């Protein structure tokens, strides 16, 4: 079977509530047998007030092999 997962976290600056940062991970995990798995994942980070010259959105695509026990 395939496992779908999603995790997200957001933070707000209490002194400047317009300053928000959000991290999110979404993906699929495929069991390969003997405790090994293959994961395809997309990570997105969003910053409402990025530094000058930096994009507000950062995307990373991952494919990993892991082990679970």
N, C-alpha and C positions, 0 to 999 in steps of 0.2 A: 504494500500500500504506500501511499504518498502522504507526507505530513505537510500541511500548509501552516505557515507561521507569520505572525505580524507582531511587532513590538514598537511602541513609540513613547517618546518622553518630550515634554515641553517645559521650558522655564521662562519666567517673566521677571524682569527687574522691578522690584517693588518701589524703587525711587524713580524709575522711568518706565511706566507700564507699556509704553510703545516699543520697548526693547524686548523682543520675544525671540527665543531660539527653540527650534523643534528638530528632533532626530527621529528617524523612522527606519525600520528594517522589515522587509517583507520577502518571503521566499518559499521555496519548496525543498523538502528533504526526502531523498529516496534511499531506503535501506538497500545495501548491497549484499548483506549476509555476513555472518561471523562478527557482528557488532559494527561493521563499517557502514558509512553512509556517504552519499553525494549530496551536496547542497548547492542550489542556484539561488542567489539572493541579490536584492537591490537595496542599497542604503541611500537615504536622502537626508541631507541636513539643510535647514533653512534658517537664515538669520535676518530679522527684520531691519537691523541696522548694521550691515557689514562695514568693514573698514574701507577706506577709499581705494578704488581700483580692484576690489574683490567682489565676485558675484554673490548674490544673496542665497543662491541655491547650489549645493554641491551634491553630485550623484556619483555613486560607486556601484559597479556591477561585479559580483563575486561568484566564482565557482570553486568549491572546496571539497576536499575529502576529509572525513572525520571518523572518530571512533566513539562509541557509546557503550557504557557498561552499567 
